[in-house]
Amino acid sequence: MKRIGPSRQLVTGLALAGLMALLPARLLALPHQGQPAPAFNVVTTSGQPVSMDNYKGRVLVVDFFATWCQPCRKSIPHLVKMNQKYGKQGLQILGMSADEDGERVVTSFAAEQHINYPVALAGEKAIDAFGVRSVPVMIVIDKKGRVAEVIRGFSDEIADSTEALVKKLLAE
């Protein structure tokens, strides 16, 4: 195996930095554990304006989903149950639909799924702020407004680990 010298490492590093500068900002905006949660402003399907400020001092799960997404459809009943179980202890859930078909489709879907937490159309700004490129994505935010975990996809194991994380954050 050939070893790269320090000057070659520097050139490689600068080239990589240059390439990263050319990438769209949204690809670099992925939230990381421990970072402050991205700011957002959305309006729920019931007409309520919502921003990160609404959730100060609470554990927040922001669920990016789409009505046509099968894993999303599997995750929503779990979120409904978590909201019932931990809502009075300070858990807040916000559904952020990445659908492009409009509010009526999302409102109908939320009723069909018996969603018991606020749902909003995410919009391009929120999707970019959170770096969402696919759904489902859940961002768990602690009481101090920091990203505790970014969860992509859904399975029974993810459901269990998400609930354990929420319980831990609520106890802090």
C-alpha positions, -999 to +999 in steps of 0.1 A: +000+000+000+014+033-010+016+061+016+005+096+007+029+123+019+018+154+038+018+178+008-003+153-012-027+151+018-030+189+019-038+190-019-064+162-015-079+180+015-081+213-004-097+196-034-123+179-012-131+212+005-135+228-029-159+201-040-179+204-008-182+242-014-199+234-047-225+211-032-259+226-026-263+239+010-292+215+017-268+185+014-245+200+041-274+211+063-280+176+078-285+181+116-260+163+138-264+150+173-257+178+198-263+206+174-291+232+179-322+220+160-328+239+128-352+268+129-385+264+111-418+281+106-448+261+093-486+263+095-504+232+107-533+218+087-556+233+114-542+268+107-518+272+136-484+288+130-456+267+146-419+273+150-391+258+171-399+284+198-433+266+205-414+236+218-389+251+243-385+229+274-401+199+257-389+168+240-399+171+203-401+145+176-403+160+142-416+133+118-410+139+081-434+117+062-454+114+030-489+099+025-477+075-002-447+062+019-453+027+032-427+028+061-442+062+070-476+045+073-461+019+096-444+045+119-474+068+124-494+044+147-462+041+169-460+079+171-497+081+179-492+057+208-461+075+220-481+108+220-508+092+241-484+077+265-459+105+270-477+137+259-486+147+294-449+142+304-437+168+279-434+149+246-445+168+216-447+153+181-449+174+149-457+156+116-442+173+086-456+161+054-433+162+023-463+157+001-467+179-029-504+171-034-516+198-011-532+202+023-565+184+015-547+151+008-526+155+040-556+164+062-576+134+049-546+111+055-542+125+091-579+117+098-576+083+083-545+075+104-561+090+136-531+113+140-534+129+174-506+155+170-501+186+148-494+180+111-480+206+087-469+207+051-432+208+055-425+231+025-391+235+009-376+257+036-382+232+064-371+203+042-339+221+034-333+233+070-335+196+082-316+182+052-344+158+044-337+138+012-360+108+018-388+098+041-394+087+068-370+108+089-376+115+125-355+142+143-356+138+181-349+171+198-341+174+236-356+199+260-327+223+254-334+224+216-305+202+206-307+173+181-306+141+201-309+117+172-317+116+135-336+085+126-340+073+090-364+046+081-387+026+103-388-009+119-398-024+152-363-020+164-363+017+155-397+021+173-383+005+205-350+026+204-370+058+197-393+052+226-363+044+249-346+076+238-378+097+244-382+082+279-345+091+287-349+126+274-381+132+293-364+121+325-335+147+321 
